[in-house]
Amino acid sequence: MNSNLAKLVTLSLSLLSVLAIATEAAPQSGEHYMMDGKPVPRSFFDAGQLVNEGTNLLRANRNQEASVKLQQAIAIAPDFAEAHHNYGLALAKLGKVPSAVEQFQLALKLKPNLDTSWLSLGGLYQSTGRVEDAIKTYKEFLTRFPNNRDAPKVASLVQGLQKEFASESKQSIAAASWLAPAAEASADDYLADVTRRGTMRWPAERMPIKVYLQSADKVPGFDPKFETILKKSFDDWAQASDGLVKFEFVTSPTQADIDVSWTSDSAKFANSAEAGETRLTSNKFGILHGVIQLLTVPLIPGILVTANRIRMISLHEIGHVLGLTGHTSNPDDAMFYSATIMDQWRTLSPRDAKTIIRLYSTNRSSPQKDGP
Ligand SMILES: [Zn+2]
């Protein structure tokens, strides 16, 4: 069986780059201030310089400093839509979600044709589990900007979201006949949520699972520290499993159970809005083979592929390859359906640990017999 485990990723983090500021000498009295070739009031000109500084800081992932500059810009020019947008972005990256939503809404009130703000607002909703708001916002974007270059991606994102959450209410979706049924719901873990398509895992006698990491030295955007983060993420899942899952890194692809590669080409993925993809092959005894691909470049220009993002995507895809094939709607879970906008280091939660422990400790009845 080959299952594409779609990972939905927000499309939203493009920075507004509209603020190229005329750099001629400061105007004398009676002269006009220009921004992007248009006359603007002095306050906008001053605020524009702060926005540019803030934008550069955002690009460098210096989000706290950026938020200070952008706040100053808004204090000078409260009607500056782009300043609100970029401030919203800074707040989102700092994890201040309600304030970020407010800023995007302000930007859109001032300038309803700011396509990027619609996308960012949708992405923010999506990444915090507000799926219905996300779909509504993306649809608004598609209605307003049908010819936008991101429109096809957004349309496929909406489809993916609708599919993902339609499947929550309907239990079984074309599960292979040999798969054990979905796990029963438990308050302590999310195993039931992520086994809606049926339950599978690596047989105990296959431990340690052999992992081969393809060389990525020639892949654009690859940084050797990504591999360190990836390895640590494998180790962290093993540790969270309380010894039930073990990995061993091997140097030859022929001995590998799991093959991991890096790519700069998101077109290789089944869903072009993804930053990672996992494929599993299984039979009635359990998982036979897994393939993980991870993206080394931003999906949208301006979104940095930071260590924190690689960490989040690594934990998520490794969860898939271990048999957590579905997604949850809780942003604190490694198997949350969306990458979050927050750029923060992620650790496996007690819920993640309990989920993997239950998957690998239950001695399930037939057809999957891999217990003693
Ligand atoms: Zn996923």
Residues whose N, C-alpha, C, O or C-beta is under 5 A from the ligand:
A	BS01	ZN	L5 A6 K7
